[in-house]
């Protein structure tokens, strides 16, 4: 059996990342890696589902033990992806999606050259603005901060392997599965088959 | 408008390359590049359709002029792919498929780093043998020569970008189009879109 693929999945806010991941996770070949954090659970959040909620002391000990694929501090809290969250699934042949922001992604680029990097981009910033306004949960000031943040994040898009524009959700999800299928027939992943054919010539 | 993609397409004999290309060419976004050769036309072959039939003198002059993407001598005849056969289509946004053998392909690797390399592999050598026997046009000796040739060519498969196994024709053709679609969203090909989004933030 082939090992699964580690997939780093990043998107600026307003790019429909959550909805896309919801669709992708309907496919049983995929698992979403649950991040660890030192921040307190919000009402309704479940330990081990939304996040692994751990103390700062434990988080720092695990950093020292090399248990994180990546980690970052954000608004005074630590967030990170645990190696043991992904590897057992990969061994079972399942693909593991890490939903992380650009800086965390770049840490993984160095540690895991076998990972696949997918960036979700908006059709335009005007569209992001429209989506965030429609949500109605943020003030105009916060929306402009999100736009500035998104612009910064887009500057990292070229460091990913693939850039999928989420204009229509269905097309974006289809593009994601297309990329996964194409990656399966990239030459390095086909070497076992070729060796087998030559051996039994 | 985006430029088309130059696609180098190679397969050992018995891998169903001709049938696959027939299916691919039903899609109007693709053109098959016609090779030039110094060999004589066989009955039924049409100049400019099957090959561009030219004299050895003209072929050699065109090599000197740098008009070939690749060329090779085979059984005393020259074969090659002309630059001006592909480039006008690429400029029009059409994808051009070059059906060539492994050594010619490797010449293009150096000259055109933008080209996409697709290798078609058999499910097994036993299957190639079965297909060639079924055709009934070759002697057992010639079939074994073909098998030896195919084994040599498989040794180059890892130098291609993608390896598609042609077990069931429909699946292999679908894989080809999957690869083409995925390649369109590879990061370098999406840079114009990202720049546009950032510029109009």
Interface residues (C-beta under 8 A of the other chain):
Chain A: X119 X121 X122 X123 X124 X125 X126 X147 X150 X151 X154 X155 X157 X158 X159 X160 X161 X162 X163 X164 X165 X175 X178 X179 X181 X182 X183 X185 X186 X187 X188 X190 X191 X193 X194 X196 X197 X198 X200 X201
Chain B: X119 X121 X122 X123 X124 X125 X126 X147 X150 X151 X154 X155 X157 X158 X159 X160 X161 X162 X163 X164 X165 X175 X178 X179 X181 X182 X183 X185 X186 X187 X188 X190 X191 X193 X194 X196 X197 X198 X200 X201
